Amino acid sequence: MASSPSLQRDTVFQSGVHAYRIPALLYLPQQKTLLAFVEQRISKKDEHAEVIVMRRGSYDAATHRVQWHAQEVVAQAQLEGHRSMNPSPVYDEMTGTLFLFFIAIPGQVSEHHQLHTRVNMTQLCQVTSTDHGKSWSPATDLTSLAIGADHKEWATFAVGPGHCLQLHNKTQSLVVPAYAYRNLHPLKRPSPFAFCFISHDHGHTWQRGNFVAPDTVECQVAEVGGAEQRVVYLNARSPLRARVQAESTNEGLDFKEAQLVEQLVEPPHGCHGSVISFPSPRAGADASEKWLLYTHPTDPGHRVNLGVYLNKRLPGPTAWSEPTLLATGSCAYSDLQSMGTGPDGSPQFGCLYESENYEAVTFLMFTLKQAFPAEFSSP
């Protein structure tokens, strides 16, 4: 397995008094700005999450370097008496509104407790910003609006985590990936199913899409296909020792038959991964042709050795490349963003990932040519 050089590697969050987990990354190309979000916790345990914090990164296109600014708490992103988890941002290019979705859970109520009691205590919330994350609105509880009566039918649920998606369709729909543990049988443990929340009116109202498949958990979505047929591609964590993928031709409302992708291995119990689409750099390619990039631990037994995978031939589950290593050693959750063109003329990407046995969250910037040089070698 080849290792990729990088343009830059920085520790963005370092554990000390607090622990930091669950990275989310958003790139605002017009502002040349990266926003890195994580959960701030008392300890590494999920039940010890407190608030969402962020750091802003200024990208210099001339030097291809990111300068990171001071850490700040997104103080508005919380409900009183609740802890905030799973930061999931998206920027609405049409309205200039930045959305940060998250879940709010009372005190230290655990996911295990909700699955055991089958009583859903999780709320879906958002804050918004009209100045690119410099200030935020008060938190809005979207639970009734987006989920309604179904909330009582689930043991618990979550969004993302990581970046969400704005489609390039007529309404520029917003798509928020999520998953719910459904109480389907009184004698069986609640089962997780991935799905999407969709808004066709820039976040004013929300529609809940239909479920993908059982045993699909944390997920991300990307837009592929051309003007004739836009497809929402979903890639989900699973406990099946491999990722699950599915496609939707109606903006994430319904997904076709899910496929197990054996090339994309999962460690026991799985791990969150990230997927994005980007314009094909192939000479003569149609402007709408998209490739996919995916990051995830490459070891089938442990959360180690962060790899990046390339897919140029959708939708086939066997189309994924062998991984290129971005980082060796301990790694877990990651989030990807496309960052235009790098100094070598190929597409450039940023990746925010958990490292050092959850002691740090690291930012890595690399180009497609660095990760997959064979794609650019002469025939």
NUVOVO-95412 format. One record per residue (C-alpha): x, y, z; residue in three letters; residue number from 1. Coordinates in steps of 0.5 Angstrom, whole numbers. Layout:
+-------+-------+-------+-----+-----+
:  east : north :    up : res :   n :
+-------+-------+-------+-----+-----+
:     X :     Y :     Z : ALA : NUM :
...
+-------+-------+-------+-----+-----+
% end
This chain:
+-------+-------+-------+-----+-----+
:  east : north :    up : res :   n :
+-------+-------+-------+-----+-----+
:     0 :     0 :     0 : MET :   1 :
:     3 :     7 :    -2 : ALA :   2 :
:     4 :    13 :     2 : SER :   3 :
:     2 :    20 :     0 : SER :   4 :
:     6 :    26 :     1 : PRO :   5 :
:     2 :    32 :     4 : SER :   6 :
:     2 :    39 :     3 : LEU :   7 :
:     1 :    41 :    10 : GLN :   8 :
:     0 :    37 :    17 : ARG :   9 :
:    -3 :    41 :    23 : ASP :  10 :
:    -5 :    39 :    30 : THR :  11 :
:   -12 :    43 :    30 : VAL :  12 :
:   -14 :    40 :    37 : PHE :  13 :
:   -10 :    37 :    42 : GLN :  14 :
:   -13 :    34 :    48 : SER :  15 :
:   -11 :    37 :    55 : GLY :  16 :
:   -16 :    39 :    60 : VAL :  17 :
:   -21 :    37 :    55 : HIS :  18 :
:   -22 :    32 :    50 : ALA :  19 :
:   -24 :    33 :    43 : TYR :  20 :
:   -27 :    28 :    38 : ARG :  21 :
:   -32 :    28 :    32 : ILE :  22 :
:   -29 :    32 :    27 : PRO :  23 :
:   -33 :    36 :    21 : ALA :  24 :
:   -30 :    40 :    16 : LEU :  25 :
:   -33 :    46 :    11 : LEU :  26 :
:   -29 :    50 :     6 : TYR :  27 :
:   -32 :    56 :     4 : LEU :  28 :
:   -28 :    57 :    -3 : PRO :  29 :
:   -30 :    65 :    -4 : GLN :  30 :
:   -28 :    67 :     3 : GLN :  31 :
:   -22 :    62 :     2 : LYS :  32 :
:   -24 :    59 :     9 : THR :  33 :
:   -24 :    53 :    13 : LEU :  34 :
:   -28 :    51 :    19 : LEU :  35 :
:   -26 :    46 :    23 : ALA :  36 :
:   -31 :    43 :    28 : PHE :  37 :
:   -31 :    38 :    34 : VAL :  38 :
:   -34 :    36 :    40 : GLU :  39 :
:   -31 :    38 :    46 : GLN :  40 :
:   -31 :    33 :    52 : ARG :  41 :
:   -29 :    32 :    59 : ILE :  42 :
:   -26 :    25 :    57 : SER :  43 :
:   -26 :    21 :    51 : LYS :  44 :
:   -33 :    18 :    53 : LYS :  45 :
:   -39 :    20 :    49 : ASP :  46 :
:   -43 :    21 :    55 : GLU :  47 :
:   -38 :    26 :    57 : HIS :  48 :
:   -39 :    31 :    51 : ALA :  49 :
:   -41 :    38 :    52 : GLU :  50 :
:   -40 :    43 :    47 : VAL :  51 :
:   -38 :    44 :    40 : ILE :  52 :
:   -32 :    48 :    39 : VAL :  53 :
:   -29 :    51 :    32 : MET :  54 :
:   -23 :    54 :    29 : ARG :  55 :
:   -22 :    58 :    23 : ARG :  56 :
:   -17 :    57 :    18 : GLY :  57 :
:   -15 :    62 :    13 : SER :  58 :
:   -12 :    59 :     6 : TYR :  59 :
:    -7 :    62 :     2 : ASP :  60 :
:    -8 :    60 :    -5 : ALA :  61 :
:    -1 :    63 :    -7 : ALA :  62 :
:     3 :    59 :    -2 : THR :  63 :
:    -2 :    53 :    -1 : HIS :  64 :
:    -2 :    54 :     6 : ARG :  65 :
:    -7 :    54 :    12 : VAL :  66 :
:    -6 :    59 :    18 : GLN :  67 :
:   -11 :    56 :    23 : TRP :  68 :
:   -14 :    62 :    28 : HIS :  69 :
:   -16 :    61 :    36 : ALA :  70 :
:   -21 :    56 :    38 : GLN :  71 :
:   -28 :    58 :    40 : GLU :  72 :
:   -34 :    55 :    43 : VAL :  73 :
:   -40 :    55 :    38 : VAL :  74 :
:   -44 :    57 :    45 : ALA :  75 :
:   -51 :    58 :    41 : GLN :  76 :
:   -50 :    51 :    39 : ALA :  77 :
:   -53 :    48 :    45 : GLN :  78 :
:   -60 :    47 :    49 : LEU :  79 :
:   -60 :    48 :    56 : GLU :  80 :
:   -59 :    42 :    60 : GLY :  81 :
:   -56 :    38 :    54 : HIS :  82 :
:   -50 :    36 :    51 : ARG :  83 :
:   -48 :    37 :    44 : SER :  84 :
:   -46 :    32 :    39 : MET :  85 :
:   -45 :    30 :    32 : ASN :  86 :
:   -43 :    37 :    28 : PRO :  87 :
:   -46 :    37 :    21 : SER :  88 :
:   -45 :    43 :    17 : PRO :  89 :
:   -47 :    46 :    10 : VAL :  90 :
:   -46 :    52 :     7 : TYR :  91 :
:   -52 :    55 :     2 : ASP :  92 :
:   -49 :    58 :    -4 : GLU :  93 :
:   -55 :    61 :    -6 : MET :  94 :
:   -57 :    65 :     1 : THR :  95 :
:   -51 :    65 :     4 : GLY :  96 :
:   -53 :    62 :    10 : THR :  97 :
:   -48 :    57 :    14 : LEU :  98 :
:   -52 :    51 :    17 : PHE :  99 :
:   -49 :    47 :    23 : LEU : 100 :
:   -54 :    41 :    25 : PHE : 101 :
:   -52 :    37 :    31 : PHE : 102 :
:   -56 :    33 :    36 : ILE : 103 :
:   -58 :    35 :    43 : ALA : 104 :
:   -58 :    30 :    49 : ILE : 105 :
:   -60 :    31 :    56 : PRO : 106 :
:   -54 :    31 :    61 : GLY : 107 :
:   -50 :    24 :    61 : GLN : 108 :
:   -56 :    20 :    58 : VAL : 109 :
:   -52 :    15 :    54 : SER : 110 :
:   -54 :    12 :    47 : GLU : 111 :
:   -54 :     5 :    50 : HIS : 112 :
:   -59 :     7 :    55 : HIS : 113 :
:   -64 :    10 :    50 : GLN : 114 :
:   -63 :     3 :    46 : LEU : 115 :
:   -64 :    -1 :    52 : HIS : 116 :
:   -70 :     3 :    54 : THR : 117 :
:   -73 :     4 :    47 : ARG : 118 :
:   -74 :    11 :    49 : VAL : 119 :
:   -71 :    17 :    45 : ASN : 120 :
:   -69 :    23 :    48 : MET : 121 :
:   -65 :    26 :    43 : THR : 122 :
:   -67 :    32 :    39 : GLN : 123 :
:   -65 :    35 :    32 : LEU : 124 :
:   -62 :    42 :    33 : CYS : 125 :
:   -59 :    47 :    28 : GLN : 126 :
:   -56 :    54 :    29 : VAL : 127 :
:   -54 :    59 :    23 : THR : 128 :
:   -49 :    64 :    21 : SER : 129 :
:   -50 :    69 :    15 : THR : 130 :
:   -43 :    72 :    16 : ASP : 131 :
:   -39 :    65 :    15 : HIS : 132 :
:   -39 :    63 :    22 : GLY : 133 :
:   -37 :    69 :    26 : LYS : 134 :
:   -43 :    70 :    29 : SER : 135 :
:   -49 :    65 :    30 : TRP : 136 :
:   -56 :    65 :    31 : SER : 137 :
:   -60 :    62 :    37 : PRO : 138 :
:   -61 :    54 :    37 : ALA : 139 :
:   -67 :    52 :    34 : THR : 140 :
:   -70 :    45 :    36 : ASP : 141 :
:   -72 :    42 :    29 : LEU : 142 :
:   -75 :    35 :    32 : THR : 143 :
:   -82 :    36 :    31 : SER : 144 :
:   -81 :    40 :    24 : LEU : 145 :
:   -77 :    35 :    21 : ALA : 146 :
:   -79 :    28 :    25 : ILE : 147 :
:   -85 :    29 :    28 : GLY : 148 :
:   -89 :    23 :    31 : ALA : 149 :
:   -84 :    18 :    28 : ASP : 150 :
:   -79 :    21 :    34 : HIS : 151 :
:   -83 :    16 :    39 : LYS : 152 :
:   -82 :    10 :    34 : GLU : 153 :
:   -74 :    10 :    34 : TRP : 154 :
:   -70 :     9 :    40 : ALA : 155 :
:   -65 :    14 :    38 : THR : 156 :
:   -62 :    17 :    32 : PHE : 157 :
:   -56 :    22 :    30 : ALA : 158 :
:   -54 :    26 :    24 : VAL : 159 :
:   -48 :    26 :    20 : GLY : 160 :
:   -43 :    27 :    23 : PRO : 161 :
:   -39 :    31 :    18 : GLY : 162 :
:   -41 :    36 :    12 : HIS : 163 :
:   -48 :    35 :     9 : CYS : 164 :
:   -49 :    37 :     2 : LEU : 165 :
:   -53 :    42 :    -3 : GLN : 166 :
:   -55 :    39 :    -9 : LEU : 167 :
:   -54 :    43 :   -16 : HIS : 168 :
:   -61 :    42 :   -18 : ASN : 169 :
:   -67 :    47 :   -19 : LYS : 170 :
:   -68 :    48 :   -12 : THR : 171 :
:   -61 :    47 :   -10 : GLN : 172 :
:   -64 :    42 :    -4 : SER : 173 :
:   -60 :    41 :     2 : LEU : 174 :
:   -59 :    34 :     4 : VAL : 175 :
:   -57 :    32 :    11 : VAL : 176 :
:   -55 :    25 :    12 : PRO : 177 :
:   -57 :    21 :    19 : ALA : 178 :
:   -59 :    15 :    22 : TYR : 179 :
:   -64 :    12 :    27 : ALA : 180 :
:   -65 :     6 :    31 : TYR : 181 :
:   -72 :     3 :    30 : ARG : 182 :
:   -76 :    -1 :    35 : ASN : 183 :
:   -78 :    -6 :    30 : LEU : 184 :
:   -79 :   -12 :    34 : HIS : 185 :
:   -81 :   -12 :    42 : PRO : 186 :
:   -76 :   -18 :    43 : LEU : 187 :
:   -70 :   -15 :    39 : LYS : 188 :
:   -65 :   -10 :    40 : ARG : 189 :
:   -67 :    -4 :    36 : PRO : 190 :
:   -64 :    -4 :    29 : SER : 191 :
:   -60 :     2 :    25 : PRO : 192 :
:   -62 :     5 :    19 : PHE : 193 :
:   -59 :    11 :    15 : ALA : 194 :
:   -63 :    16 :    11 : PHE : 195 :
:   -63 :    23 :     9 : CYS : 196 :
:   -67 :    30 :    11 : PHE : 197 :
:   -68 :    34 :     5 : ILE : 198 :
:   -70 :    41 :     5 : SER : 199 :
:   -72 :    44 :    -2 : HIS : 200 :
:   -73 :    51 :     1 : ASP : 201 :
:   -67 :    53 :     4 : HIS : 202 :
:   -68 :    50 :    11 : GLY : 203 :
:   -75 :    53 :    12 : HIS : 204 :
:   -78 :    46 :    12 : THR : 205 :
:   -76 :    39 :    12 : TRP : 206 :
:   -78 :    32 :     9 : GLN : 207 :
:   -75 :    26 :    12 : ARG : 208 :
:   -73 :    21 :     7 : GLY : 209 :
:   -74 :    13 :     7 : ASN : 210 :
:   -69 :     8 :    10 : PHE : 211 :
:   -64 :     5 :     6 : VAL : 212 :
:   -62 :    -1 :     9 : ALA : 213 :
:   -62 :    -5 :    16 : PRO : 214 :
:   -55 :    -4 :    19 : ASP : 215 :
:   -53 :     2 :    16 : THR : 216 :
:   -51 :     7 :    21 : VAL : 217 :
:   -46 :    14 :    21 : GLU : 218 :
:   -46 :    16 :    13 : CYS : 219 :
:   -45 :    21 :     8 : GLN : 220 :
:   -47 :    23 :     2 : VAL : 221 :
:   -44 :    26 :    -5 : ALA : 222 :
:   -47 :    28 :   -11 : GLU : 223 :
:   -45 :    25 :   -18 : VAL : 224 :
:   -48 :    24 :   -25 : GLY : 225 :
:   -49 :    30 :   -30 : GLY : 226 :
:   -55 :    35 :   -32 : ALA : 227 :
:   -59 :    29 :   -35 : GLU : 228 :
:   -59 :    25 :   -28 : GLN : 229 :
:   -57 :    27 :   -22 : ARG : 230 :
:   -55 :    22 :   -17 : VAL : 231 :
:   -54 :    22 :    -9 : VAL : 232 :
:   -49 :    17 :    -7 : TYR : 233 :
:   -49 :    15 :     0 : LEU : 234 :
:   -44 :    11 :     4 : ASN : 235 :
:   -45 :     8 :    11 : ALA : 236 :
:   -42 :     5 :    16 : ARG : 237 :
:   -44 :    -2 :    18 : SER : 238 :
:   -42 :    -7 :    23 : PRO : 239 :
:   -42 :   -12 :    17 : LEU : 240 :
:   -34 :   -12 :    16 : ARG : 241 :
:   -35 :    -7 :    10 : ALA : 242 :
:   -38 :    -1 :     8 : ARG : 243 :
:   -45 :     0 :     5 : VAL : 244 :
:   -47 :     4 :    -1 : GLN : 245 :
:   -53 :     6 :    -4 : ALA : 246 :
:   -56 :    11 :    -9 : GLU : 247 :
:   -62 :    16 :   -10 : SER : 248 :
:   -65 :    19 :   -16 : THR : 249 :
:   -70 :    23 :   -13 : ASN : 250 :
:   -65 :    28 :    -8 : GLU : 251 :
:   -64 :    23 :    -3 : GLY : 252 :
:   -72 :    21 :    -2 : LEU : 253 :
:   -71 :    14 :    -4 : ASP : 254 :
:   -65 :    10 :    -5 : PHE : 255 :
:   -64 :     4 :    -9 : LYS : 256 :
:   -62 :    -3 :    -7 : GLU : 257 :
:   -56 :    -2 :    -2 : ALA : 258 :
:   -50 :    -6 :    -4 : GLN : 259 :
:   -44 :    -8 :     1 : LEU : 260 :
:   -37 :    -6 :    -2 : VAL : 261 :
:   -32 :   -11 :     0 : GLU : 262 :
:   -26 :    -7 :    -2 : GLN : 263 :
:   -28 :    -2 :     3 : LEU : 264 :
:   -27 :    -6 :    10 : VAL : 265 :
:   -29 :    -4 :    17 : GLU : 266 :
:   -26 :    -6 :    23 : PRO : 267 :
:   -30 :    -9 :    28 : PRO : 268 :
:   -37 :    -5 :    30 : HIS : 269 :
:   -35 :    -1 :    24 : GLY : 270 :
:   -32 :     7 :    24 : CYS : 271 :
:   -34 :    13 :    21 : HIS : 272 :
:   -32 :    15 :    14 : GLY : 273 :
:   -32 :    21 :     9 : SER : 274 :
:   -34 :    21 :     2 : VAL : 275 :
:   -34 :    27 :    -3 : ILE : 276 :
:   -35 :    28 :   -10 : SER : 277 :
:   -31 :    33 :   -15 : PHE : 278 :
:   -30 :    34 :   -22 : PRO : 279 :
:   -26 :    29 :   -26 : SER : 280 :
:   -19 :    32 :   -28 : PRO : 281 :
:   -19 :    27 :   -34 : ARG : 282 :
:   -17 :    31 :   -41 : ALA : 283 :
:   -23 :    32 :   -45 : GLY : 284 :
:   -28 :    30 :   -39 : ALA : 285 :
:   -35 :    33 :   -39 : ASP : 286 :
:   -36 :    38 :   -34 : ALA : 287 :
:   -41 :    34 :   -30 : SER : 288 :
:   -37 :    28 :   -30 : GLU : 289 :
:   -35 :    27 :   -22 : LYS : 290 :
:   -30 :    22 :   -19 : TRP : 291 :
:   -31 :    20 :   -11 : LEU : 292 :
:   -26 :    20 :    -6 : LEU : 293 :
:   -27 :    17 :     1 : TYR : 294 :
:   -23 :    16 :     7 : THR : 295 :
:   -23 :    11 :    13 : HIS : 296 :
:   -18 :     7 :    17 : PRO : 297 :
:   -15 :     1 :    12 : THR : 298 :
:   -14 :    -4 :    17 : ASP : 299 :
:   -20 :    -9 :    18 : PRO : 300 :
:   -18 :   -11 :    25 : GLY : 301 :
:   -17 :    -4 :    28 : HIS : 302 :
:   -18 :     3 :    27 : ARG : 303 :
:   -11 :     5 :    24 : VAL : 304 :
:    -8 :     7 :    18 : ASN : 305 :
:   -12 :    12 :    15 : LEU : 306 :
:   -13 :    11 :     7 : GLY : 307 :
:   -16 :    15 :     1 : VAL : 308 :
:   -20 :    11 :    -4 : TYR : 309 :
:   -21 :    13 :   -11 : LEU : 310 :
:   -28 :    11 :   -15 : ASN : 311 :
:   -28 :    14 :   -23 : LYS : 312 :
:   -33 :     9 :   -25 : ARG : 313 :
:   -40 :    10 :   -21 : LEU : 314 :
:   -44 :     6 :   -19 : PRO : 315 :
:   -40 :     0 :   -19 : GLY : 316 :
:   -38 :    -3 :   -12 : PRO : 317 :
:   -32 :    -6 :   -15 : THR : 318 :
:   -30 :     1 :   -18 : ALA : 319 :
:   -26 :     3 :   -12 : TRP : 320 :
:   -18 :     3 :   -12 : SER : 321 :
:   -14 :     0 :    -7 : GLU : 322 :
:   -12 :     5 :    -2 : PRO : 323 :
:    -7 :    10 :    -1 : THR : 324 :
:    -4 :    12 :     6 : LEU : 325 :
:    -5 :    19 :     9 : LEU : 326 :
:    -3 :    17 :    16 : ALA : 327 :
:     0 :    11 :    19 : THR : 328 :
:    -2 :     9 :    26 : GLY : 329 :
:    -8 :    10 :    30 : SER : 330 :
:   -14 :    14 :    27 : CYS : 331 :
:   -21 :    14 :    27 : ALA : 332 :
:   -27 :    19 :    24 : TYR : 333 :
:   -25 :    23 :    19 : SER : 334 :
:   -28 :    29 :    14 : ASP : 335 :
:   -26 :    31 :     7 : LEU : 336 :
:   -27 :    37 :     3 : GLN : 337 :
:   -25 :    39 :    -4 : SER : 338 :
:   -21 :    45 :    -4 : MET : 339 :
:   -20 :    47 :   -12 : GLY : 340 :
:   -13 :    46 :   -15 : THR : 341 :
:    -7 :    45 :   -12 : GLY : 342 :
:     0 :    47 :   -14 : PRO : 343 :
:     1 :    41 :   -18 : ASP : 344 :
:    -5 :    43 :   -22 : GLY : 345 :
:    -9 :    37 :   -20 : SER : 346 :
:   -15 :    37 :   -15 : PRO : 347 :
:   -13 :    39 :    -8 : GLN : 348 :
:   -17 :    36 :    -2 : PHE : 349 :
:   -17 :    38 :     6 : GLY : 350 :
:   -18 :    32 :    11 : CYS : 351 :
:   -19 :    33 :    18 : LEU : 352 :
:   -19 :    26 :    22 : TYR : 353 :
:   -18 :    23 :    29 : GLU : 354 :
:   -11 :    21 :    31 : SER : 355 :
:    -6 :    19 :    37 : GLU : 356 :
:   -11 :    14 :    40 : ASN : 357 :
:   -16 :    20 :    40 : TYR : 358 :
:   -11 :    25 :    43 : GLU : 359 :
:   -11 :    30 :    37 : ALA : 360 :
:   -15 :    32 :    31 : VAL : 361 :
:   -11 :    33 :    25 : THR : 362 :
:   -11 :    37 :    19 : PHE : 363 :
:    -8 :    34 :    13 : LEU : 364 :
:    -8 :    37 :     6 : MET : 365 :
:    -6 :    33 :    -1 : PHE : 366 :
:    -7 :    33 :    -8 : THR : 367 :
:   -10 :    28 :   -12 : LEU : 368 :
:    -3 :    27 :   -16 : LYS : 369 :
:     0 :    26 :    -9 : GLN : 370 :
:    -5 :    21 :    -7 : ALA : 371 :
:    -6 :    17 :   -14 : PHE : 372 :
:     0 :    19 :   -18 : PRO : 373 :
:    -1 :    13 :   -23 : ALA : 374 :
:    -7 :    17 :   -26 : GLU : 375 :
:    -3 :    23 :   -28 : PHE : 376 :
:     3 :    18 :   -31 : SER : 377 :
:     4 :    18 :   -39 : SER : 378 :
:     1 :    12 :   -42 : PRO : 379 :
+-------+-------+-------+-----+-----+
% end
